[in-house]
Amino acid sequence: MSKAEHHISILRRLTFLFALLLATAFHAVAQERISWEEFMQEMTEEYAFGEGEQWQELLELLNELHEHPININTAESEDLLQLPFLSEKAVDAIADYKALYGPMRSLGELILIVALGEREREWLKLFVFAAPVPAQLTTNQWKGAKQELSTRFDIPCYQRDGWPWAQGIAHQLRYFWQQGRRLDASLRLEKDAGEELFTHRSPFWDSYGGHVMLKNIGIIKQLLVGDFKAGFGEGLVINNSLQFGKASTSLWRTPEGIRPHRSTDEVHFMRGVAATLSLGQQWQLTAFYSIRALDATVNKDNSVSSISTTGLHRTDSEWSHRHTLQSQTTALHAQWQHNGWHAGVTGMFQYYDHQFLQNTTLYRHIYPEGYLFGAVSADYGYQRGRLLLRGETAHSFDSRGGGWATLNKAAWRFDANTQLAAIQRYYSKNYYSPHASAIGENSQVQNESGLTLQLDASRLGPFTLQALFDIFYSPWPRYTMTRYSWGWEGITQATWQPRQHYQLRLRYRVKSKETSDRRHYSHQLRATYVHDINQHWHAALSAFLHRYHEPDAARTAEMQSSSNGFALAPQISYTDASERLRAALMFVWFHTADYNSRLYLYEPSLFQTFGMAQLYGKGQRLAATLRLRTPNKRCEVQTKVGVTHYADRSEISSGVLRINASWKPDVQLLLRLKW
């Protein structure tokens, strides 16, 4: 060893020693870290602002990953990339740190990875742990089995007009098996409230599925048989992996590749066989074939006009649509990446056994027609230092010729905590891909152009700031419109946290949009104060305001249409030192003029259930949860009681969903066994 190399070696050792001392000091000072419930509430309030349906799949995935944390010292890049709040740069930085300094001795060392912002570090600790690398890891990747069985009942304490009380009980049964790091499998059975079980028409559960997955066997990176999700590029051709709202555009990735489908979603997934091959260090090839039966209304001429996405089969009408349309999908994706560059090509072919035909309604003129649909795209990107560029451009093919779509992002990271991003999108009115899901105002990747600007300043002293502005335009008339339409949206959130145990979050959203050829404005304000009383007790108080306003130049000021909504929601929770007992209580008082001024809020919920409540009218809601675990945490019982009382009505809902009372109490029970 030369003298220079000797000096470099000494310098590296001193740097490593200093890093350990700093990490130890940080770990000693910051013993408290964000709890799972605080993370869920912060996540939901920040990114699911009135868009709860889009986020159910994401929160179920995060819940699953939290319940099965991974050792950060044995985690591969693909494992960490399952966490959508981690960028590729952050994952690469974690790998580089372990390669330079070896396995982490504690999660306090995360502070030394400058590519991780403060919020990313705190959130990451909920999904990973630091432990020595097992000696058998490199010799037997099949060793060690984990199994889990869970069952949940949602029991209504009321009677709906459409079905007997017992039929209103919803039920889920799930089984999960993991064998080492090479194999995992699952099985799920489910019936929704109002669906039949063990009858002549429905002898088994209404929805069922499962998967078997093999990983890292030779060139086979993944081999999936059963139910799975897929997402490539920016989602212009295929993305049923995760669906994000606009508020997340610069902070979250769209997970690429294939993964098992484990959630309760009965619509947005594939069923068949899929595989990903690793062809060296730079190339990957993914292919899949899916065949499924979907719900649709078949017309007298044997055509269909739309696909039902509710997944509900409660009434005779809903049963008549069940599994009436067969869907076959074939796709191929090739990806190359090297030294910060990446590029990919995606091709998709879709066949339905019934022809799509549209009626003469104006907004339906651009809807798909035919049996066969296809799309191809090229995705591209570059990430180096503080700059991130990525995008996808696609062209669709159908009986009417098809159209173009493109989505492009650019982001500049000033430091680990501050980022500015711009996102441009153009989806022509003739573009159609049945499995596409991307950033946009509308649910379909079609008939829209827009530009989004977003600033994320995660740490400005005790303050955190996120801001977003989006403008969108639809050249062809949308639903209820007779002409083009446009609008804009602005979101600002500020967080003040002068100390570890206190936090105040303010979030304001204003939106201008056209409906029925008239413009309306929506103003939503949310304020949340969080207080960690001590190690066991946690309290929060949230206040909500929603104003809906529809000005009209032809009316006087007194005749302008507007409505207001208010809500106040205190909550408190307790967790014992062993985390075997947890209890939470939340009370909500709400007062809204109508559905336009409805309110969305997060409430405590059970494992793998989505706690976003939608409230309108006048009344109160109480939600209480209780969790009990055995000392070895292999058996767990959870329960939730929710009661909603309406002061402005004597009955709830209508038709088959009608409840002849102003009270709506529900009980949920969950049992989990792990071995």
Salt bridges, closest charged atoms under 4 A:
GLU37 OE2 - ARG582 NE 2.97
GLU38 OE2 - HIS538 ND1 3.54
GLU45 OE1 - ARG505 NH2 3.02
GLU46 OE2 - ARG119 NH1 2.70
GLU57 OE2 - ARG259 NH2 2.84
GLU64 OE2 - HIS68 ND1 3.32
GLU67 OE1 - ARG672 NH1 2.88
GLU76 OE2 - ARG181 NH2 3.81
GLU78 OE2 - LYS221 NZ 3.03
ASP79 OD2 - ARG181 NH2 3.73
ASP79 OD1 - LYS215 NZ 3.77
GLU88 OE2 - ARG390 NH1 3.22
GLU118 OE1 - ARG459 NE 2.94
GLU122 OE2 - LYS125 NZ 3.20
GLU148 OE1 - HIS68 NE2 2.94
GLU148 OE2 - ARG672 NH2 3.00
ASP154 OD2 - ARG152 NH2 2.76
ASP161 OD2 - ARG658 NH1 2.90
ASP184 OD1 - HIS211 NE2 2.58
ASP184 OD1 - ARG262 NH2 3.25
GLU195 OE2 - HIS313 ND1 3.91
GLU196 OE2 - ARG201 NH2 2.80
ASP206 OD2 - HIS313 ND1 2.95
ASP206 OD1 - ARG322 NE 3.31
ASP227 OD2 - ARG188 NH1 2.97
ASP227 OD1 - ARG271 NE 2.62
GLU234 OE2 - ARG390 NE 2.60
GLU234 OE1 - LYS409 NZ 3.09
GLU256 OE2 - ARG390 NH2 3.20
ASP265 OD2 - LYS229 NZ 3.66
ASP265 OD2 - HIS268 ND1 3.33
ASP295 OD2 - HIS313 NE2 2.54
ASP316 OD1 - ARG201 NH1 3.04
GLU318 OE2 - ARG314 NH2 2.90
ASP379 OD2 - HIS342 NE2 3.99
GLU441 OE1 - LYS246 NZ 2.65
GLU441 OE2 - LYS511 NZ 2.63
GLU441 OE2 - LYS513 NZ 2.90
GLU448 OE2 - ARG425 NE 2.87
ASP456 OD1 - ARG119 NH2 3.30
ASP470 OD2 - LYS246 NZ 2.97
ASP470 OD1 - ARG425 NH1 2.95
GLU489 OE1 - LYS246 NZ 2.77
GLU489 OE2 - ARG509 NE 2.57
GLU514 OE2 - ARG483 NH2 2.81
GLU514 OE1 - ARG519 NH2 3.47
ASP532 OD1 - HIS538 ND1 2.59
GLU550 OE2 - ARG518 NE 2.67
ASP552 OD2 - ARG555 NE 3.66
GLU603 OE1 - ARG621 NE 2.96
GLU603 OE2 - LYS640 NZ 2.80
GLU636 OE1 - ARG629 NE 2.81
GLU636 OE1 - ARG672 NH1 3.61
ASP648 OD1 - ARG649 NE 3.17
GLU651 OE1 - ARG658 NE 2.99
ASP666 OD2 - LYS664 NZ 3.21
